[in-house]
Amino acid sequence: MAHRLLGLGLPNVFLLDGFRVRGRGEATAYFYDDPDGLYVAIARAVCLAPSPLTAAELRFLRKRLRLTQEELGALVEKKGQTVAKWEKGELPVPRAEGVFVRMRWLAERSSVLELGQFARRAAFQGECAEPTDYRFSRASGSWLALTAEAPAATKRAPRRARTADASARRSETRAKPAQPG
């Protein structure tokens, strides 16, 4: 059974393994293997998720970047109070600022390839509206995100696939002989 990870402010993070439980009832304590590695895996999954950045995700990434609300506000040319409103959910996180925060974290912690993949997706594919559930396992020895996707029904096909489908439909239309009327 998956364990919901509490205490990070993200309500949608679940661990399949990599933790130990001690005690019972109110005296229950959870111990996590490699918590620093887990935080990095969670931040990477949040950055690469196809859904818009939520208030909780923005707060989580800002803290991982070690930025205050004022500092993040200055980077995106907004006031710290505006960042606070995004993080409280009083205002939606604008897409551009969400992409900026994700790219900033990826630039500091990920490979150039991963950063490029994110930038390409952000520029051409857009985002799906469904929030993401994040599931992690440590069975392989390091934390691995098992899912960081919205439900399949909301995902858009890659641009090449959409273009190929449209080309196929056009050629089918041209190839049909005229029906006597």
Secondary structure, 3 states (H helix, E strand, C coil): CCEECCCCCCCCEEECCCEEEECCHHHCEEEECCHHHHHHHHHHHHHHCCCCCCHHHHHHHHHHCCCCHHHHHHHCCCCHHHHHHHHHCCCCCCHHHHHHHHHHHHHHHCCHHHHHHHHHHHHHCCCCCCCCCEEEECCCCCCEEEECCCCHHHCCCCHHHHHHHHHHHHHHHHHCCCCCC
